[in-house]
Amino acid sequence: MKIYFPQWLGSGTGTTIESGAKTILNYLNDSEFEHIPLSDIPAGERGLKKFYINNYDAITEQLARFKKEINNNQPTSIQTIGGDCGLEIVPVSYLNQKYSNLGVIWFDAHADINRPCDSPSCNFHGMPLRTLLGEGEEQMSHLLFSTINASQVHYIGLRDIDKAEKERIDLDDIYSPVKLNIPELIDTLKSKNVSYLYLHFDFDCLDPNDYDKTYYRVPNGLKIKEAEAGIMALKDNFVIVGSSVLESVTPLISELKPIEPILDLLLKD
């Protein structure tokens, strides 16, 4: 199943995330992508905070719409053009329910594992992994198909971590190497008997010198060629049942040129 869900509300006010998602959709020019509409509830500058989460009502309404669409279709795989990282709680929890030995690869500069009460920004795109672990806001539990275990999470490109996030990562020694080591990653996944993978790809995992059309720009990231090599190795060794591309913000197809190979690897197969 192919999904276009340009959710930006999890970022607080980052409407450029929506236009960035539309640019990727236009680049792919694939009529199979189904559009999940965004909520009409006021958000952004007019949004309300509930349970320490900005735009809470709008986010939960549209995520419920996303969940219903997936539940109605019961896909064997999901490819998503987004949008902010908060949308991941739906496809990851669905595929985790469907495949008992799922690994989650989190290409991201940020850990996205805050509890709402610990989040400095109160933006939900910094909370999806904590929510998927079943440790987020209880009122959002109905949006999940299942919860995951910390051992299923594997970070790539992580380098901007809040104090509370580091404590949670350290608690279960979540895989979070300083540098991408592809053979080590493959061996780690195989040692856990992982067969299926979900590839979350927030473009801020990349070094801004390689690609800077991202909602956040964090120095010392992955080179595009490193990311490509990592994705190809994962595809060669495991079955990819889900993938996403998130938080690119350029409105110009021409500016996607550096990341076209990544888009093709994650969304065209």
Salt bridges, closest charged atoms under 4 A:
ASP30 OD2 - LYS2 NZ 2.60
GLU32 OE1 - LYS2 NZ 3.71
ASP57 OD2 - LYS50 NZ 2.97
GLU61 OE1 - ARG65 NH2 3.36
GLU88 OE2 - HIS200 ND1 2.75
ASP108 OD1 - HIS110 ND1 3.62
ASP108 OD2 - HIS200 NE2 2.82
ASP118 OD2 - ARG115 NE 2.83
GLU135 OE1 - ARG130 NE 2.69
GLU135 OE1 - ARG168 NE 2.88
ASP160 OD2 - HIS110 NE2 3.28
GLU167 OE2 - LYS163 NZ 2.71
ASP170 OD2 - LYS166 NZ 2.69
ASP172 OD2 - ARG168 NH1 2.82
ASP204 OD2 - HIS110 ND1 2.98
ASP212 OD1 - LYS213 NZ 2.70
GLU228 OE1 - LYS225 NZ 3.80
GLU247 OE2 - HIS125 ND1 2.95
GLU260 OE1 - LYS257 NZ 3.65
ASP264 OD1 - LYS268 NZ 3.52
ASP269 OD2 - LYS235 NZ 2.22
